[in-house]
Amino acid sequence: MNGRNFSTGIPGVDFLITFLQGRVQRARSGELDRGASAVEWVIISAVVVAIVGVVAAIISKALDTGATKVGKCIEGTTASKTC
């Protein structure tokens, strides 16, 4: 069993062994860094989405507060009194 010409005579097992040998070789060569890069992008995207959500919540609260102030001001307005 030298890792290259291993054969059991069972096609499914031979395929599995060949597939696993290829995966081990890729892991040893450092070619799997692409997966780490993808994970980094997912984390960065999640942080950006969280920041956008917080900013949206702050703006929404500020707009609600401003709308309430304007509404109360309009209700209390008379011909002689303005906001």
N, CA, C and O atoms as CSV, one atom per row, in Angstrom:
chain,resi,resn,atom,element,x,y,z
A,1,MET,N,N,0.839,-1.180,0.000
A,1,MET,CA,C,0.000,0.000,0.000
A,1,MET,C,C,0.883,1.243,0.000
A,1,MET,O,O,1.184,1.790,1.060
A,2,ASN,N,N,1.299,1.688,-1.180
A,2,ASN,CA,C,2.152,2.865,-1.294
A,2,ASN,C,C,1.356,4.157,-1.468
A,2,ASN,O,O,1.946,5.227,-1.613
A,3,GLY,N,N,0.036,4.072,-1.457
A,3,GLY,CA,C,-0.787,5.266,-1.524
A,3,GLY,C,C,-1.199,5.640,-2.927
A,3,GLY,O,O,-2.125,6.434,-3.095
A,4,ARG,N,N,-0.544,5.097,-3.948
A,4,ARG,CA,C,-0.883,5.481,-5.313
A,4,ARG,C,C,-1.550,4.349,-6.083
A,4,ARG,O,O,-2.472,4.601,-6.858
A,5,ASN,N,N,-1.123,3.149,-5.896
A,5,ASN,CA,C,-1.645,2.027,-6.663
A,5,ASN,C,C,-2.396,1.041,-5.785
A,5,ASN,O,O,-2.333,-0.166,-6.015
A,6,PHE,N,N,-3.088,1.532,-4.806
A,6,PHE,CA,C,-3.833,0.685,-3.900
A,6,PHE,C,C,-5.144,0.300,-4.553
A,6,PHE,O,O,-5.862,1.167,-5.051
A,7,SER,N,N,-5.470,-0.978,-4.561
A,7,SER,CA,C,-6.704,-1.439,-5.182
A,7,SER,C,C,-7.288,-2.565,-4.350
A,7,SER,O,O,-6.595,-3.518,-3.993
A,8,THR,N,N,-8.573,-2.443,-4.046
A,8,THR,CA,C,-9.261,-3.491,-3.296
A,8,THR,C,C,-10.058,-4.387,-4.225
A,8,THR,O,O,-10.459,-5.484,-3.837
A,9,GLY,N,N,-10.288,-3.933,-5.442
A,9,GLY,CA,C,-11.121,-4.689,-6.373
A,9,GLY,C,C,-12.587,-4.308,-6.264
A,9,GLY,O,O,-13.404,-4.756,-7.068
A,10,ILE,N,N,-12.928,-3.494,-5.287
A,10,ILE,CA,C,-14.307,-3.015,-5.120
A,10,ILE,C,C,-14.317,-1.557,-5.584
A,10,ILE,O,O,-13.694,-0.705,-4.951
A,11,PRO,N,N,-15.014,-1.265,-6.675
A,11,PRO,CA,C,-14.960,0.089,-7.257
A,11,PRO,C,C,-15.335,1.206,-6.267
A,11,PRO,O,O,-14.695,2.258,-6.252
A,12,GLY,N,N,-16.351,0.985,-5.456
A,12,GLY,CA,C,-16.771,2.015,-4.510
A,12,GLY,C,C,-15.702,2.322,-3.476
A,12,GLY,O,O,-15.455,3.482,-3.148
A,13,VAL,N,N,-15.076,1.279,-2.969
A,13,VAL,CA,C,-14.020,1.442,-1.969
A,13,VAL,C,C,-12.790,2.070,-2.611
A,13,VAL,O,O,-12.148,2.930,-2.008
A,14,ASP,N,N,-12.457,1.650,-3.828
A,14,ASP,CA,C,-11.318,2.243,-4.534
A,14,ASP,C,C,-11.540,3.739,-4.761
A,14,ASP,O,O,-10.629,4.546,-4.580
A,15,PHE,N,N,-12.755,4.094,-5.157
A,15,PHE,CA,C,-13.068,5.514,-5.358
A,15,PHE,C,C,-12.925,6.287,-4.048
A,15,PHE,O,O,-12.327,7.362,-4.024
A,16,LEU,N,N,-13.469,5.748,-2.968
A,16,LEU,CA,C,-13.398,6.408,-1.670
A,16,LEU,C,C,-11.949,6.607,-1.223
A,16,LEU,O,O,-11.594,7.676,-0.726
A,17,ILE,N,N,-11.132,5.604,-1.396
A,17,ILE,CA,C,-9.722,5.704,-1.005
A,17,ILE,C,C,-9.014,6.761,-1.847
A,17,ILE,O,O,-8.256,7.577,-1.321
A,18,THR,N,N,-9.263,6.744,-3.162
A,18,THR,CA,C,-8.641,7.727,-4.051
A,18,THR,C,C,-9.099,9.136,-3.687
A,18,THR,O,O,-8.296,10.068,-3.656
A,19,PHE,N,N,-10.395,9.285,-3.411
A,19,PHE,CA,C,-10.940,10.587,-3.039
A,19,PHE,C,C,-10.304,11.102,-1.743
A,19,PHE,O,O,-9.908,12.265,-1.658
A,20,LEU,N,N,-10.210,10.238,-0.748
A,20,LEU,CA,C,-9.625,10.637,0.531
A,20,LEU,C,C,-8.141,10.961,0.398
A,20,LEU,O,O,-7.645,11.886,1.041
A,21,GLN,N,N,-7.435,10.203,-0.433
A,21,GLN,CA,C,-6.027,10.492,-0.658
A,21,GLN,C,C,-5.863,11.876,-1.294
A,21,GLN,O,O,-4.954,12.626,-0.939
A,22,GLY,N,N,-6.736,12.199,-2.222
A,22,GLY,CA,C,-6.701,13.524,-2.843
A,22,GLY,C,C,-6.963,14.628,-1.839
A,22,GLY,O,O,-6.304,15.667,-1.867
A,23,ARG,N,N,-7.931,14.409,-0.943
A,23,ARG,CA,C,-8.244,15.410,0.085
A,23,ARG,C,C,-7.063,15.603,1.036
A,23,ARG,O,O,-6.743,16.731,1.411
A,24,VAL,N,N,-6.424,14.518,1.419
A,24,VAL,CA,C,-5.265,14.606,2.309
A,24,VAL,C,C,-4.138,15.367,1.616
A,24,VAL,O,O,-3.469,16.195,2.234
A,25,GLN,N,N,-3.934,15.085,0.344
A,25,GLN,CA,C,-2.877,15.759,-0.402
A,25,GLN,C,C,-3.167,17.262,-0.507
A,25,GLN,O,O,-2.255,18.077,-0.365
A,26,ARG,N,N,-4.418,17.631,-0.752
A,26,ARG,CA,C,-4.799,19.052,-0.813
A,26,ARG,C,C,-4.594,19.725,0.536
A,26,ARG,O,O,-4.126,20.861,0.598
A,27,ALA,N,N,-4.941,19.034,1.612
A,27,ALA,CA,C,-4.782,19.608,2.954
A,27,ALA,C,C,-3.304,19.843,3.265
A,27,ALA,O,O,-2.943,20.852,3.870
A,28,ARG,N,N,-2.466,18.918,2.852
A,28,ARG,CA,C,-1.030,19.065,3.109
A,28,ARG,C,C,-0.402,20.149,2.259
A,28,ARG,O,O,0.583,20.761,2.671
A,29,SER,N,N,-0.955,20.400,1.071
A,29,SER,CA,C,-0.357,21.380,0.166
A,29,SER,C,C,-0.752,22.810,0.528
A,29,SER,O,O,-0.176,23.750,-0.022
A,30,GLY,N,N,-1.701,23.008,1.424
A,30,GLY,CA,C,-2.124,24.356,1.810
A,30,GLY,C,C,-3.136,24.944,0.864
A,30,GLY,O,O,-3.429,26.137,0.937
A,31,GLU,N,N,-3.675,24.138,-0.020
A,31,GLU,CA,C,-4.634,24.614,-1.008
A,31,GLU,C,C,-5.993,24.926,-0.380
A,31,GLU,O,O,-6.851,25.512,-1.040
A,32,LEU,N,N,-6.200,24.553,0.861
A,32,LEU,CA,C,-7.485,24.764,1.516
A,32,LEU,C,C,-7.619,26.159,2.116
A,32,LEU,O,O,-8.588,26.438,2.824
A,33,ASP,N,N,-6.672,27.025,1.844
A,33,ASP,CA,C,-6.752,28.389,2.351
A,33,ASP,C,C,-7.941,29.138,1.759
A,33,ASP,O,O,-8.409,30.119,2.338
A,34,ARG,N,N,-8.427,28.683,0.619
A,34,ARG,CA,C,-9.588,29.336,0.004
A,34,ARG,C,C,-10.782,29.254,0.928
A,34,ARG,O,O,-11.566,30.201,0.997
A,35,GLY,N,N,-10.946,28.162,1.634
A,35,GLY,CA,C,-12.064,28.015,2.556
A,35,GLY,C,C,-11.947,28.995,3.712
A,35,GLY,O,O,-12.948,29.558,4.154
A,36,ALA,N,N,-10.745,29.199,4.198
A,36,ALA,CA,C,-10.526,30.160,5.279
A,36,ALA,C,C,-10.854,31.568,4.794
A,36,ALA,O,O,-11.426,32.365,5.536
A,37,SER,N,N,-10.497,31.868,3.570
A,37,SER,CA,C,-10.802,33.182,3.005
A,37,SER,C,C,-12.311,33.386,2.902
A,37,SER,O,O,-12.810,34.476,3.183
A,38,ALA,N,N,-13.029,32.358,2.507
A,38,ALA,CA,C,-14.488,32.458,2.413
A,38,ALA,C,C,-15.103,32.688,3.787
A,38,ALA,O,O,-16.044,33.471,3.920
A,39,VAL,N,N,-14.588,32.022,4.797
A,39,VAL,CA,C,-15.093,32.209,6.162
A,39,VAL,C,C,-14.824,33.638,6.626
A,39,VAL,O,O,-15.673,34.251,7.273
A,40,GLU,N,N,-13.658,34.166,6.300
A,40,GLU,CA,C,-13.352,35.548,6.660
A,40,GLU,C,C,-14.343,36.509,6.024
A,40,GLU,O,O,-14.802,37.447,6.676
A,41,TRP,N,N,-14.678,36.289,4.760
A,41,TRP,CA,C,-15.648,37.152,4.079
A,41,TRP,C,C,-17.027,37.044,4.714
A,41,TRP,O,O,-17.737,38.045,4.813
A,42,VAL,N,N,-17.410,35.868,5.137
A,42,VAL,CA,C,-18.706,35.693,5.800
A,42,VAL,C,C,-18.727,36.462,7.119
A,42,VAL,O,O,-19.719,37.117,7.440
A,43,ILE,N,N,-17.650,36.388,7.874
A,43,ILE,CA,C,-17.575,37.105,9.150
A,43,ILE,C,C,-17.602,38.612,8.923
A,43,ILE,O,O,-18.314,39.334,9.620
A,44,ILE,N,N,-16.833,39.084,7.956
A,44,ILE,CA,C,-16.820,40.518,7.646
A,44,ILE,C,C,-18.204,40.976,7.220
A,44,ILE,O,O,-18.664,42.036,7.645
A,45,SER,N,N,-18.871,40.192,6.386
A,45,SER,CA,C,-20.224,40.546,5.932
A,45,SER,C,C,-21.196,40.588,7.101
A,45,SER,O,O,-22.039,41.483,7.173
A,46,ALA,N,N,-21.090,39.642,8.008
A,46,ALA,CA,C,-21.987,39.622,9.168
A,46,ALA,C,C,-21.771,40.856,10.039
A,46,ALA,O,O,-22.737,41.429,10.542
A,47,VAL,N,N,-20.528,41.269,10.224
A,47,VAL,CA,C,-20.243,42.473,11.016
A,47,VAL,C,C,-20.826,43.705,10.331
A,47,VAL,O,O,-21.415,44.559,10.993
A,48,VAL,N,N,-20.668,43.806,9.018
A,48,VAL,CA,C,-21.217,44.946,8.286
A,48,VAL,C,C,-22.739,44.975,8.394
A,48,VAL,O,O,-23.324,46.036,8.610
A,49,VAL,N,N,-23.380,43.823,8.247
A,49,VAL,CA,C,-24.840,43.757,8.374
A,49,VAL,C,C,-25.273,44.169,9.774
A,49,VAL,O,O,-26.272,44.873,9.921
A,50,ALA,N,N,-24.555,43.753,10.793
A,50,ALA,CA,C,-24.890,44.135,12.163
A,50,ALA,C,C,-24.760,45.645,12.362
A,50,ALA,O,O,-25.616,46.264,12.995
A,51,ILE,N,N,-23.697,46.236,11.827
A,51,ILE,CA,C,-23.511,47.683,11.936
A,51,ILE,C,C,-24.640,48.423,11.231
A,51,ILE,O,O,-25.185,49.385,11.774
A,52,VAL,N,N,-24.992,47.988,10.041
A,52,VAL,CA,C,-26.090,48.617,9.309
A,52,VAL,C,C,-27.395,48.499,10.090
A,52,VAL,O,O,-28.179,49.447,10.124
A,53,GLY,N,N,-27.634,47.363,10.712
A,53,GLY,CA,C,-28.841,47.175,11.525
A,53,GLY,C,C,-28.888,48.120,12.709
A,53,GLY,O,O,-29.941,48.685,13.007
A,54,VAL,N,N,-27.762,48.302,13.390
A,54,VAL,CA,C,-27.704,49.215,14.542
A,54,VAL,C,C,-27.943,50.657,14.090
A,54,VAL,O,O,-28.702,51.389,14.726
A,55,VAL,N,N,-27.304,51.062,13.002
A,55,VAL,CA,C,-27.496,52.421,12.484
A,55,VAL,C,C,-28.949,52.629,12.070
A,55,VAL,O,O,-29.518,53.687,12.338
A,56,ALA,N,N,-29.555,51.642,11.425
A,56,ALA,CA,C,-30.956,51.748,11.023
A,56,ALA,C,C,-31.867,51.884,12.237
A,56,ALA,O,O,-32.824,52.658,12.203
A,57,ALA,N,N,-31.589,51.151,13.302
A,57,ALA,CA,C,-32.397,51.242,14.524
A,57,ALA,C,C,-32.261,52.624,15.155
A,57,ALA,O,O,-33.251,53.184,15.627
A,58,ILE,N,N,-31.065,53.178,15.172
A,58,ILE,CA,C,-30.840,54.510,15.737
A,58,ILE,C,C,-31.583,55.569,14.924
A,58,ILE,O,O,-32.236,56.447,15.487
A,59,ILE,N,N,-31.481,55.480,13.610
A,59,ILE,CA,C,-32.173,56.442,12.746
A,59,ILE,C,C,-33.674,56.313,12.902
A,59,ILE,O,O,-34.381,57.320,12.958
A,60,SER,N,N,-34.167,55.096,12.971
A,60,SER,CA,C,-35.600,54.874,13.133
A,60,SER,C,C,-36.107,55.478,14.439
A,60,SER,O,O,-37.161,56.114,14.465
A,61,LYS,N,N,-35.361,55.279,15.515
A,61,LYS,CA,C,-35.764,55.841,16.813
A,61,LYS,C,C,-35.746,57.367,16.757
A,61,LYS,O,O,-36.652,58.016,17.279
A,62,ALA,N,N,-34.737,57.934,16.139
A,62,ALA,CA,C,-34.652,59.390,16.028
A,62,ALA,C,C,-35.825,59.936,15.208
A,62,ALA,O,O,-36.394,60.969,15.559
A,63,LEU,N,N,-36.186,59.259,14.134
A,63,LEU,CA,C,-37.326,59.705,13.318
A,63,LEU,C,C,-38.632,59.600,14.096
A,63,LEU,O,O,-39.477,60.491,14.003
A,64,ASP,N,N,-38.808,58.536,14.855
A,64,ASP,CA,C,-40.020,58.384,15.667
A,64,ASP,C,C,-40.119,59.497,16.710
A,64,ASP,O,O,-41.189,60.070,16.917
A,65,THR,N,N,-39.002,59.796,17.360
A,65,THR,CA,C,-38.981,60.858,18.364
A,65,THR,C,C,-39.295,62.205,17.724
A,65,THR,O,O,-40.085,62.981,18.263
A,66,GLY,N,N,-38.686,62.484,16.587
A,66,GLY,CA,C,-38.948,63.742,15.868
A,66,GLY,C,C,-40.392,63.846,15.409
A,66,GLY,O,O,-40.998,64.915,15.493
A,67,ALA,N,N,-40.942,62.749,14.926
A,67,ALA,CA,C,-42.331,62.760,14.468
A,67,ALA,C,C,-43.278,63.003,15.636
A,67,ALA,O,O,-44.280,63.702,15.487
A,68,THR,N,N,-42.972,62.439,16.785
A,68,THR,CA,C,-43.798,62.658,17.976
A,68,THR,C,C,-43.744,64.126,18.400
A,68,THR,O,O,-44.774,64.710,18.736
A,69,LYS,N,N,-42.564,64.721,18.390
A,69,LYS,CA,C,-42.419,66.136,18.743
A,69,LYS,C,C,-43.218,67.021,17.794
A,69,LYS,O,O,-43.920,67.933,18.230
A,70,VAL,N,N,-43.110,66.753,16.512
A,70,VAL,CA,C,-43.838,67.547,15.517
A,70,VAL,C,C,-45.333,67.372,15.704
A,70,VAL,O,O,-46.087,68.341,15.618
A,71,GLY,N,N,-45.771,66.143,15.958
A,71,GLY,CA,C,-47.202,65.899,16.174
A,71,GLY,C,C,-47.735,66.653,17.380
A,71,GLY,O,O,-48.813,67.242,17.308
A,72,LYS,N,N,-47.004,66.648,18.483
A,72,LYS,CA,C,-47.422,67.382,19.684
A,72,LYS,C,C,-47.406,68.881,19.443
A,72,LYS,O,O,-48.267,69.610,19.935
A,73,CYS,N,N,-46.428,69.328,18.690
A,73,CYS,CA,C,-46.340,70.747,18.372
A,73,CYS,C,C,-47.542,71.185,17.539
A,73,CYS,O,O,-48.116,72.247,17.780
A,74,ILE,N,N,-47.915,70.379,16.576
A,74,ILE,CA,C,-49.066,70.713,15.718
A,74,ILE,C,C,-50.345,70.721,16.543
A,74,ILE,O,O,-51.192,71.594,16.355
A,75,GLU,N,N,-50.496,69.771,17.448
A,75,GLU,CA,C,-51.705,69.722,18.286
A,75,GLU,C,C,-51.823,70.952,19.185
A,75,GLU,O,O,-52.931,71.423,19.440
A,76,GLY,N,N,-50.714,71.468,19.660
A,76,GLY,CA,C,-50.743,72.598,20.580
A,76,GLY,C,C,-50.718,73.957,19.902
A,76,GLY,O,O,-50.708,74.983,20.582
A,77,THR,N,N,-50.709,73.984,18.587
A,77,THR,CA,C,-50.626,75.238,17.862
A,77,THR,C,C,-51.991,75.909,17.789
A,77,THR,O,O,-53.004,75.261,17.525
A,78,THR,N,N,-52.000,77.212,18.026
A,78,THR,CA,C,-53.198,78.029,17.841
A,78,THR,C,C,-52.842,79.183,16.919
A,78,THR,O,O,-51.715,79.274,16.431
A,79,ALA,N,N,-53.803,80.059,16.685
A,79,ALA,CA,C,-53.577,81.188,15.794
A,79,ALA,C,C,-52.530,82.137,16.370
A,79,ALA,O,O,-51.802,82.791,15.623
A,80,SER,N,N,-52.456,82.211,17.690
A,80,SER,CA,C,-51.510,83.152,18.297
A,80,SER,C,C,-50.230,82.479,18.794
A,80,SER,O,O,-49.272,83.161,19.159
A,81,LYS,N,N,-50.209,81.159,18.810
A,81,LYS,CA,C,-49.069,80.428,19.350
A,81,LYS,C,C,-48.475,79.494,18.289
A,81,LYS,O,O,-49.207,78.754,17.632
A,82,THR,N,N,-47.168,79.528,18.127
A,82,THR,CA,C,-46.495,78.628,17.189
A,82,THR,C,C,-45.472,77.788,17.934
A,82,THR,O,O,-45.219,78.016,19.117
A,83,CYS,N,N,-44.905,76.853,17.272
A,83,CYS,CA,C,-43.910,75.967,17.891
A,83,CYS,C,C,-42.597,76.657,18.110
A,83,CYS,O,O,-41.657,76.048,18.622
